[in-house]
Amino acid sequence: MSVRHLVAKSILLALSFVLAPAALAADAFPSKPIQVIIPTKPGGGTDITGRTLAEEAGKILGQKVVIVNKPGAGGSIGVSQLVQAEPDGHTIGYVWNAPLTILPHTLSVPYDTEAIVPITQVTGGAPLVYCVASDFPAGPGMEFVEHVRANPDKYTYGTDGVGSTVQLAGERLFGPLGMKLRAIPFSGAGETKKNFLGGHVDIYGGSIAPILGNVKDGSAKCVIVTTAERNAALPDAASAGDLGLADKATELWRGLIGPPGLPADRVAVLQEAFAQAIRSDTFQAFIQKRGELGIGGTSEEFGQKVRAEYAGNGEIIKAMGLEKK
């Protein structure tokens, strides 16, 4: 071998040592903080659980997980921004049922639920809840139902948007029970709670977490939960099953999603890291106190759940006359 060949070979070998770490760094994921778009204002159940989860996930991923609130239009504004993000895994979303399985049936949203990439279901098994002020002239369950029936259109309840999960779950129960209530849309449970406590709506409609402190301090009492069984966090609130409507029950879930085109290998990294965070003692203790279950299943399982609920809600919304025109 000539001297020239030896020199060239030595140069190539030296370059390989220099460039290899750079190539590995380029392939490393995550290589910067991860942004999680939450399509509500701060303070609601999705925001509260998302922030707790982000803190745990950041420890596992070795990067900060930053919450970015993008409220509006029942959650569709935040999801619309997510689908425009670079599909590199550094921008993902954390949502509840409505933006994926309800709003596309009721609003002209600029995204396709089928194209959004499921990462993992975070929570499940939780009811939506309807609560009144502590001095409301009726107790939980049928006492509340009978009082509202005797006063049609007198009372208002806050929802997380027109045709939202809270409105759909409510109408599935209120209609069969002969109750006439007026739905007032807000941007999420946090804003609903503020308006409820301020006396602008009569009934809080939303997840358990934001209102639980008010139940404990005696300023609110919850009268109905939307699941078939009662919830341990609110044992006095009647369930859909108690009202004879177990088949009309609604479960609130939350999950992580990615923009269209997110590569499978990055989905796998995110799914595993967030599933570990969901299984952590800290998150499990946090979520159970709020009457929810931590899930952390596979991307495929979450995708199947979303597709099935999307199809089922489409039929219900059409029957209720709420579909987009």
Secondary structure, DSSP 8 states (H G I E B T S, - for coil): --HHHHHHHHHHHHHHHHHHHHHHHHH-S--S-EEEEESS-TTSHHHHHHHHHHHHHHHHHTS-EEEEE---GGGHHHHHHHHTS-SSSSEEEEEEHHHHHTHHHHS--SS-GGGSEEEEEEEEEE--EEEEETT-SS-STHHHHHHHHTSTT--EEEESSTT-HHHHHHHHHHTTTT---EEEE-SSHHHHHHHHHTTSSSBEEE-HHHHHHHHHTTSEEEEEESSSS-BTTBTTSB-TTTTT-GGG---EEEEEEE-TT--HHHHHHHHHHHHHHHHSHHHHHHHHHTT-EE----HHHHHHHHHHHHHHHHHHHHHHT-S--
